[in-house]
Amino acid sequence: MDTLTNEQRHRCMTAIHGKDTKPEILVRKFLFSRGFRYRLNHPRLPGHPDLVLRKYRTVIFVNGCFWHGHENCKYFRLPKTNIDFWQKKIERNQERDKKEQCQLAAMGWHCITVWECQLKPEIRMQTLESLAYTLNHIFLEDRKVKAYGMPESDDGLMAAESRLPYEKIENAKHV
């Protein structure tokens, strides 16, 4: 049972911010300390992503487990009161998130979602290191495709290897 009155609960819920949340600040500080530079809540992109890394063509959403309905998460459960309202609200948030991510993908952006529960102290560093690894991997893959005209499928060649047959490479060295 809720120990707060309706008015008190309303004040508590309206005080929750959508920007500069603690999980978002954790991600921002980590990325900045690793040399990643980003923009916040870019107004021209669908959904105003929390972080926009143009160099990596990547957007990052830092989602709260409750507000975005993180499935199979111990931190997400519907309130016991006003269930219909909360269920509809969270479903709308999930639908909006999917729509915005589809729009961003169609525009050529990589979308990464970091959940609040993934930033709990026990697994925080693992999550953040994985995020940095993913961003670096995206950057390298994008550069490999642009610089070498290589397809996105991995055919076993390193970025520095040539696609020319061995004989042509040897002949080119002697010229």
C-alpha positions as CSV (number, residue, x, y, z in Angstrom):
1,M,0.0,0.0,0.0
2,D,1.2,3.5,-0.8
3,T,2.2,5.4,2.3
4,L,1.9,8.8,0.5
5,T,-1.2,10.8,-0.3
6,N,-2.2,11.4,-3.9
7,E,-0.8,14.9,-3.8
8,Q,2.5,13.8,-2.2
9,R,2.9,11.0,-4.8
10,H,2.1,13.5,-7.6
11,R,4.8,15.9,-6.4
12,C,7.4,13.0,-6.1
13,M,6.6,11.7,-9.6
14,T,6.7,15.2,-11.3
15,A,10.1,15.9,-9.7
16,I,11.7,13.0,-11.7
17,H,13.8,14.4,-14.5
18,G,14.3,13.1,-18.0
19,K,17.7,14.6,-18.5
20,D,20.9,14.5,-16.4
21,T,19.9,11.4,-14.5
22,K,22.4,9.6,-12.3
23,P,22.7,6.6,-14.7
24,E,23.2,9.0,-17.6
25,I,25.9,11.0,-15.8
26,L,27.7,7.8,-15.0
27,V,27.9,6.9,-18.6
28,R,28.9,10.4,-19.7
29,K,31.7,10.6,-17.2
30,F,33.1,7.2,-18.2
31,L,33.0,7.9,-21.9
32,F,34.5,11.4,-21.5
33,S,37.3,10.0,-19.4
34,R,38.0,7.5,-22.2
35,G,38.3,10.2,-24.8
36,F,34.9,9.8,-26.4
37,R,33.2,13.1,-27.2
38,Y,29.5,13.5,-27.6
39,R,26.5,15.9,-27.8
40,L,23.6,15.7,-25.4
41,N,20.0,15.4,-26.4
42,H,20.5,16.4,-30.1
43,P,17.3,18.2,-31.1
44,R,17.4,17.2,-34.8
45,L,17.4,13.5,-34.2
46,P,14.3,11.4,-33.5
47,G,13.9,10.9,-29.8
48,H,16.5,13.4,-28.7
49,P,19.0,10.6,-27.8
50,D,20.8,11.0,-24.5
51,L,24.2,10.9,-26.1
52,V,25.1,11.4,-29.7
53,L,28.6,10.4,-30.9
54,R,28.8,11.7,-34.5
55,K,32.3,10.4,-35.1
56,Y,31.0,6.9,-34.4
57,R,27.6,7.5,-36.1
58,T,26.1,6.2,-32.8
59,V,23.4,7.3,-30.4
60,I,23.1,6.0,-26.8
61,F,19.9,5.9,-24.8
62,V,20.3,5.5,-21.1
63,N,16.9,4.1,-20.0
64,G,15.4,3.7,-16.6
65,C,14.1,0.2,-16.1
66,F,10.7,1.4,-14.7
67,W,10.0,4.2,-17.2
68,H,10.8,2.1,-20.3
69,G,9.5,-1.3,-19.0
70,H,12.7,-3.3,-19.0
71,E,11.4,-6.9,-19.4
72,N,12.6,-9.6,-17.0
73,C,14.3,-7.0,-14.8
74,K,13.9,-7.1,-11.0
75,Y,13.8,-3.3,-10.9
76,F,10.7,-3.1,-13.1
77,R,7.3,-3.8,-11.7
78,L,4.0,-2.0,-12.2
79,P,2.7,0.1,-9.3
80,K,-0.2,-1.5,-7.3
81,T,-2.4,1.6,-7.8
82,N,-3.7,3.0,-11.1
83,I,-2.4,0.0,-13.0
84,D,-4.2,0.8,-16.2
85,F,-2.6,4.2,-16.4
86,W,0.9,3.0,-15.8
87,Q,0.6,0.0,-18.1
88,K,-0.6,2.2,-21.0
89,K,2.1,4.8,-20.2
90,I,4.9,2.3,-20.2
91,E,3.6,0.6,-23.4
92,R,3.5,4.0,-25.1
93,N,7.1,4.6,-24.0
94,Q,8.2,1.2,-25.4
95,E,6.4,1.8,-28.7
96,R,7.9,5.3,-29.0
97,D,11.4,3.9,-28.3
98,K,11.1,1.2,-31.0
99,K,9.8,3.7,-33.5
100,E,12.6,6.2,-32.8
101,Q,15.3,3.5,-33.0
102,C,13.9,2.3,-36.3
103,Q,14.0,5.9,-37.7
104,L,17.5,6.4,-36.4
105,A,18.6,3.1,-38.0
106,A,17.0,4.1,-41.3
107,M,19.1,7.3,-41.1
108,G,22.3,5.2,-40.7
109,W,22.8,5.6,-37.0
110,H,23.8,2.8,-34.6
111,C,21.6,2.7,-31.5
112,I,22.8,1.5,-28.2
113,T,20.5,1.2,-25.1
114,V,22.1,1.1,-21.7
115,W,19.6,0.1,-18.9
116,E,19.7,1.5,-15.4
117,C,20.1,-2.0,-13.9
118,Q,23.3,-2.5,-16.0
119,L,24.8,0.4,-14.1
120,K,24.4,-1.0,-10.6
121,P,27.8,-1.1,-8.8
122,E,28.3,-4.9,-9.2
123,I,28.3,-4.9,-13.0
124,R,28.9,-1.2,-13.8
125,M,32.5,-1.5,-15.0
126,Q,31.7,-4.5,-17.1
127,T,28.9,-2.7,-18.8
128,L,30.9,0.5,-19.4
129,E,33.9,-1.4,-20.7
130,S,31.6,-3.3,-23.1
131,L,30.2,0.0,-24.3
132,A,33.7,1.4,-25.0
133,Y,34.6,-1.8,-26.8
134,T,31.5,-1.7,-28.9
135,L,32.0,2.0,-29.8
136,N,35.6,1.3,-30.9
137,H,34.5,-1.7,-32.9
138,I,31.8,0.3,-34.7
139,F,34.4,3.0,-35.4
140,L,36.9,0.5,-36.8
141,E,34.3,-1.3,-38.9
142,D,33.0,2.0,-40.4
143,R,36.6,3.1,-41.3
144,K,37.4,-0.3,-42.8
145,V,34.4,-0.1,-45.1
146,K,35.0,3.5,-46.1
147,A,38.8,3.4,-46.5
148,Y,39.2,0.0,-48.1
149,G,35.9,-0.5,-49.8
150,M,35.6,-3.7,-48.0
151,P,32.1,-5.3,-47.5
152,E,30.7,-5.5,-44.1
153,S,31.0,-9.3,-44.0
154,D,34.2,-10.5,-42.4
155,D,36.2,-12.5,-44.9
156,G,39.2,-13.1,-42.7
157,L,41.3,-10.2,-44.0
158,M,42.8,-7.7,-41.7
159,A,42.3,-4.0,-42.5
160,A,45.9,-3.6,-43.6
161,E,45.8,-6.6,-46.0
162,S,45.3,-6.1,-49.7
163,R,42.7,-7.8,-51.8
164,L,45.2,-8.0,-54.7
165,P,46.7,-11.4,-55.6
166,Y,50.2,-12.0,-54.2
167,E,51.9,-11.8,-57.6
168,K,50.5,-8.3,-58.3
169,I,51.7,-7.1,-54.9
170,E,55.2,-8.4,-55.5
171,N,55.3,-6.8,-59.0
172,A,54.2,-3.5,-57.5
173,K,57.0,-3.5,-54.9
174,H,59.6,-3.9,-57.6
175,V,58.5,-1.0,-59.7
